[in-house]
Amino acid sequence: MRGEAVSVLDTKLSALLGEEPGQGLVFDRQLKNKVELFQRWQNMDIDGIAGRQTLSQLEKLSQENPPTLTPQRSQPQEVIVVNEDDA
């Protein structure tokens, strides 16, 4: 992995881990350590490889406006009371 993909990976990992991003465009030992730290934090197999599972979890956690499962507040409904004596 080289170039822009490495830079994006490092930026996202660094933001989640509270670390400074590296300056390189090559997957180096420093970036591998960040991947391992992320995998450990997420209770994943720790291999230092930014594979499909690691990248998927990274994407989920680094979304700017992720969807949430908060319940929607229901709108008050109008209640009509009918008095049978008036009918």
Secondary structure, 3 states (H helix, E strand, C coil): CECHHHHHHHHHHHHHHCCCCCCCCECCHHHHHHHHHHHHHCCCCCCCCCCHHHHHHHHHHCCCCCCCCCCCCCCCCCCCCCCHHHC
